[in-house]
Amino acid sequence: RARWVLIEGAWTYRLPARVGRSLQARLDGLPKAVRDIAWKAQTRLCGRYRRLLATGKKPCLVTTAIAREMAAFLWAIGQQVAPRRAG
């Protein structure tokens, strides 16, 4: 399931980096460190997606590489922020 979510999320990096209204609403309650890492990831991964495609890599291979890198950004966020307690 985690692999599926990463791959599906990686497909969105085909589009230019931007923060829309729905994304902005989700980012409002997050710590600044998380928002900074998320924006860095978005700009880096969008550019990397385009560069890999420009070198002739297949889209499925590019998406898998982006998903792997996205997992590293998620790990970085996990190191910065303590999880919230449920309840």
Phi and psi in degrees as GROMACS dihedral restraints (atoms count N, CA, C in turn):
[ dihedral_restraints ]
;  ai    aj    ak    al  type     phi  dphi    fc
    3     4     5     6     1   -63.7    20    10
    4     5     6     7     1   -40.7    20    10
    6     7     8     9     1   -62.3    20    10
    7     8     9    10     1   -42.2    20    10
    9    10    11    12     1   -61.4    20    10
   10    11    12    13     1   -44.4    20    10
   12    13    14    15     1   -64.2    20    10
   13    14    15    16     1   -41.6    20    10
   15    16    17    18     1   -63.6    20    10
   16    17    18    19     1   -44.6    20    10
   18    19    20    21     1   -65.0    20    10
   19    20    21    22     1   -46.4    20    10
   21    22    23    24     1   -62.6    20    10
   22    23    24    25     1   -39.3    20    10
   24    25    26    27     1   -67.0    20    10
   25    26    27    28     1   -34.6    20    10
   27    28    29    30     1   -66.4    20    10
   28    29    30    31     1   -28.9    20    10
   30    31    32    33     1   -61.9    20    10
   31    32    33    34     1   -26.4    20    10
   33    34    35    36     1   -70.7    20    10
   34    35    36    37     1   -16.1    20    10
   36    37    38    39     1   -76.5    20    10
   37    38    39    40     1     1.9    20    10
   39    40    41    42     1   -67.5    20    10
   40    41    42    43     1   -27.3    20    10
   42    43    44    45     1   -90.2    20    10
   43    44    45    46     1   158.3    20    10
   45    46    47    48     1   -62.9    20    10
   46    47    48    49     1   152.6    20    10
   48    49    50    51     1   -70.5    20    10
   49    50    51    52     1   127.8    20    10
   51    52    53    54     1  -162.9    20    10
   52    53    54    55     1   164.1    20    10
   54    55    56    57     1  -118.3    20    10
   55    56    57    58     1   108.9    20    10
   57    58    59    60     1   -84.7    20    10
   58    59    60    61     1  -179.1    20    10
   60    61    62    63     1   -62.8    20    10
   61    62    63    64     1   -45.8    20    10
   63    64    65    66     1   -66.0    20    10
   64    65    66    67     1   -38.6    20    10
   66    67    68    69     1   -68.1    20    10
   67    68    69    70     1   -40.0    20    10
   69    70    71    72     1   -61.0    20    10
   70    71    72    73     1   -38.9    20    10
   72    73    74    75     1   -63.2    20    10
   73    74    75    76     1   -37.1    20    10
   75    76    77    78     1   -73.4    20    10
   76    77    78    79     1   -30.7    20    10
   78    79    80    81     1   -78.9    20    10
   79    80    81    82     1   -21.4    20    10
   81    82    83    84     1   -55.9    20    10
   82    83    84    85     1   -39.4    20    10
   84    85    86    87     1   -89.5    20    10
   85    86    87    88     1     3.6    20    10
   87    88    89    90     1   -93.2    20    10
   88    89    90    91     1   153.0    20    10
   90    91    92    93     1   -62.8    20    10
   91    92    93    94     1   153.6    20    10
   93    94    95    96     1   -60.4    20    10
   94    95    96    97     1   -37.4    20    10
   96    97    98    99     1   -59.4    20    10
   97    98    99   100     1   -41.3    20    10
   99   100   101   102     1   -67.7    20    10
  100   101   102   103     1   -43.5    20    10
  102   103   104   105     1   -62.6    20    10
  103   104   105   106     1   -39.2    20    10
  105   106   107   108     1   -65.6    20    10
  106   107   108   109     1   -44.3    20    10
  108   109   110   111     1   -64.7    20    10
  109   110   111   112     1   -41.2    20    10
  111   112   113   114     1   -63.4    20    10
  112   113   114   115     1   -42.7    20    10
  114   115   116   117     1   -68.2    20    10
  115   116   117   118     1   -40.2    20    10
  117   118   119   120     1   -60.5    20    10
  118   119   120   121     1   -42.3    20    10
  120   121   122   123     1   -63.7    20    10
  121   122   123   124     1   -43.9    20    10
  123   124   125   126     1   -63.5    20    10
  124   125   126   127     1   -46.8    20    10
  126   127   128   129     1   -67.8    20    10
  127   128   129   130     1   -41.9    20    10
  129   130   131   132     1   -65.4    20    10
  130   131   132   133     1   -45.9    20    10
  132   133   134   135     1   -72.4    20    10
  133   134   135   136     1   -33.4    20    10
  135   136   137   138     1   -63.4    20    10
  136   137   138   139     1   -44.8    20    10
  138   139   140   141     1   -66.0    20    10
  139   140   141   142     1   -41.5    20    10
  141   142   143   144     1   -64.0    20    10
  142   143   144   145     1   -39.1    20    10
  144   145   146   147     1   -58.6    20    10
  145   146   147   148     1   -48.2    20    10
  147   148   149   150     1   -65.5    20    10
  148   149   150   151     1   -40.1    20    10
  150   151   152   153     1   -64.8    20    10
  151   152   153   154     1   -42.8    20    10
  153   154   155   156     1   -65.1    20    10
  154   155   156   157     1   -40.3    20    10
  156   157   158   159     1   -63.9    20    10
  157   158   159   160     1   -38.4    20    10
  159   160   161   162     1   -65.3    20    10
  160   161   162   163     1   -26.3    20    10
  162   163   164   165     1   -82.2    20    10
  163   164   165   166     1    -2.7    20    10
  165   166   167   168     1    99.1    20    10
  166   167   168   169     1     9.2    20    10
  168   169   170   171     1   -70.7    20    10
  169   170   171   172     1   151.0    20    10
  171   172   173   174     1   -73.1    20    10
  172   173   174   175     1   144.9    20    10
  174   175   176   177     1   -56.6    20    10
  175   176   177   178     1   -36.7    20    10
  177   178   179   180     1   -67.6    20    10
  178   179   180   181     1   -38.0    20    10
  180   181   182   183     1   -68.0    20    10
  181   182   183   184     1   -41.3    20    10
  183   184   185   186     1   -62.5    20    10
  184   185   186   187     1   -43.8    20    10
  186   187   188   189     1   -62.7    20    10
  187   188   189   190     1   -39.1    20    10
  189   190   191   192     1   -65.3    20    10
  190   191   192   193     1   -40.8    20    10
  192   193   194   195     1   -64.7    20    10
  193   194   195   196     1   -40.0    20    10
  195   196   197   198     1   -66.4    20    10
  196   197   198   199     1   -40.4    20    10
  198   199   200   201     1   -62.1    20    10
  199   200   201   202     1   -38.9    20    10
  201   202   203   204     1   -63.8    20    10
  202   203   204   205     1   -44.3    20    10
  204   205   206   207     1   -68.1    20    10
  205   206   207   208     1   -35.2    20    10
  207   208   209   210     1   -63.4    20    10
  208   209   210   211     1   -37.3    20    10
  210   211   212   213     1   -61.0    20    10
  211   212   213   214     1   -36.3    20    10
  213   214   215   216     1   -67.0    20    10
  214   215   216   217     1   -38.4    20    10
  216   217   218   219     1   -66.8    20    10
  217   218   219   220     1   -38.3    20    10
  219   220   221   222     1   -63.3    20    10
  220   221   222   223     1   -38.8    20    10
  222   223   224   225     1   -63.0    20    10
  223   224   225   226     1   -41.2    20    10
  225   226   227   228     1   -62.6    20    10
  226   227   228   229     1   -40.3    20    10
  228   229   230   231     1   -64.4    20    10
  229   230   231   232     1   -40.8    20    10
  231   232   233   234     1   -62.4    20    10
  232   233   234   235     1   -29.7    20    10
  234   235   236   237     1   -77.3    20    10
  235   236   237   238     1   -25.9    20    10
  237   238   239   240     1   -84.9    20    10
  238   239   240   241     1   -31.8    20    10
  240   241   242   243     1  -122.2    20    10
  241   242   243   244     1   132.4    20    10
  243   244   245   246     1   -76.5    20    10
  244   245   246   247     1   141.2    20    10
  246   247   248   249     1   -65.6    20    10
  247   248   249   250     1   150.0    20    10
  249   250   251   252     1   -80.4    20    10
  250   251   252   253     1   149.2    20    10
  252   253   254   255     1   -80.5    20    10
  253   254   255   256     1   136.3    20    10
  255   256   257   258     1   -77.4    20    10
  256   257   258   259     1   141.5    20    10
